[in-house]
């Protein structure tokens, strides 16, 4: 989950919609990650964790950032069945508990023979994956819960040559911005088939697409 969402270790313990829907303050229902038909897999990050700590940046919505080379990571890593790892604790101090879980995470990385042993490296990897996928720096920063300046100065300063080359290779494969897709849709012809295709790619209802097209036609 760190690699897909860019979570800090403790943020895994504050997901509000792991097993049940979450209703936002403005009445929007975010489906649970465990739901089989959940395509967007948006995770709701709360403020207080299940281990008694608080999150660094507070409430936010986080979407998966998947590299073009591995678009099926949600399925491959079985994220929908994710659960909190069991750790036997002798302390009730939230800080001590947090460190215990971080230590367990490092031990897991070592036992899996991962090329990194620092869990925060997975957060950086997620950011790089998002860049390769063509996700804007604004959206990557919002997903990760930090500022654009932090993303530019700290996260991108650690970018490897292979990561940058991968991003260049995928430039031609990136999804058109929705505004550009609407222009193309109008040019090729609006039919039930073309509407359904754009609706599926961008995750927008066909009626909403038609409304956007009408709005763009207005002077």
N, C-alpha and C positions, 0 to 999 in steps of 0.2 A: 504494500500500500504506500510505503514511502516512495518507492520508485515510480509509481503510477501517478500519485497525487502530490508528491513533493512534501509530504507531512514531516514536521519535526517528530521525534519519537513520541513525545507525550500527547501529540495531537491525535494519534491513532485511538487514544482512550477517551476522546471527547466527541466522536462521531455521533450525531443525534439521530441518524436515520439508517443505522446498520441493519436492524431487524424490523423496524416499523416506520410508517410514514412520518414526516415532520411537516407541521403546518407553520408557515412563517407568520410574522406579525401582520403582514398585509394579505393574509388569507390564501397564499399559494401552497399547494401540497407537493412536497418533494418525496417521491417514492423511495422505499427502502432499497438499500444496495443488495439485499438478499433476494429481491424480487426477480424472477427469471426473465420477465419481459422488459426490465429496466434497461433501455438502450443508452441513455445519456450518462447514467451512473454518477450523478452529481452528489457529492458528499457534503453534508452540513456539519461544519465545525463549530462547536459551541464554546463556552467560556470556562466551565469547570469540568475537570476530567473525572473518570470513574475511580481514580486513585487519589483524589483529593487535592490535586494541583490545579493551577489556572493556566490557560493558554497565554502565549506571549502576545498575540495580536487580536484575540477575541473572536467574535462571531464572523464567519464568512462562508461562502459557497465555493467548493473546489471541484473542478472537472478533471477527468483523466487527461494526461498529456502523453500521448503515445507516439513513438518514433515511426516513421513510414516503413522502416525495415521490419518492425514487429507490431503490426496493427491489432493483433489478437491477444495482447498481453493480459487483458482482463480475464479472458477465458483460460489462457495458458497457465496463469498463476492462480486461477480459481478464486478471484477476488470476491465473487458473490457469496462464497461460503466462509469468508473471513471471520475470525473470532479472536477475542483477546487472549493472549498467551497466558497460561497458568504459571504463577511464580509463588513459591511459599515464602511468606514474609514474617519476620519477628518484630517489625517496627510498625508504628502507626504514624510516623513522621512522613508527611507527603514528599519532602525532599529526599529522604532516604529511600522511599518507595520508588520515586522517579529514577534515582541512580541505579536501583536494583534492576529495573526493567531495561535501562540503557545497557547495563552490563550483560544482561541476558541476550539482548539484540546483538551485541558484539560477539558473544560466544557462538550464537547461531551463524553469523557470517563466517566465522572461522571454521566451524564444523562443516559448513557447506562449501568450503574452499573458494570463497568469493575473492575476486581480485582486490577488494577493499575491505577493511575491517572497521572503518568509521561509518556509522549509520548516516551521518550528515552528508556523506558523499553521494548517497542515493537521492537526496534532495537536490543536489547540484546536477546529478544525472537526469533527473526529471525535467529540470529547467532546460537542459541541452536537448532532450528529446522533444520538448515542446517547440524549441526553436527550429529544429530540423523539420518538424511537422508544419511549420509556417504560422504558428500561433504568435500573435503580436506580443511585444514586450509588456504592453499594458495588461493584457489578459494573463500572461505568465506571472507577472507581479501580483495581480489580484488573486490568482489561484494559490500562490505560495504564501500570501499574507505578508508581503513586505513592499517597500516603495520601488518605483522604477529606478531611482538612483541606486538603491542597493543592488538591484539586479544588474545594472550596467557596470558598477564599479567593482563589485565583489564576485558575482556569479559569472559574468561573461569574461572577466579577467582571467579566469581559470580554464577558459575554453581551449581544448586541444585542437591541433591541426586537422586530425581526422574528423572531428565533430564539425568544424567549419566546412570542410570539403563535402561532408555528407549533406549539410544544409544547402550548399551550392548545387549538388547533384539533384536535390529534390525541389529546387525552385520552380521547375517547369511542371511539377506534379501537384503543386499546392492548390487548394480549393480557392476558386474565385471568391472575392468578397460578395456578399449577397446583392449589393447594388449592381455589381457587374453581371451577376447571374441573371438579374431581372432584365437587364438590357439585352443580353443574349437571348433570353426566353422570348422577349417581345419581337426580336429580329427573326428568329427561326419559326415563330408561330406558336400561339398559345392554344394547345389542345389538351384534352384530358390526360394524354400520355406524357407530354412534356411537363405539364403541371405536376403530375404524380412523381416524375423523376426528380424535379427540383425540390419538391416537398420532402421526399425521402432523404436526399443528400443533406439538406439544411435543417431537417427536423421541424419544419413549419407547416401548419395546416394549409390545405389548398385554398380555403376561403380567405385566410390571412394573406396568402401570396397574391390573390386577386386584388385585395384591398390595397396592398403595397404598390402593385402595378398601377392601379387607378390613381393613387396619390402621386406617383412619380410622373404621371401624364399631365398633372395640373401645372400651369405656368407659375 
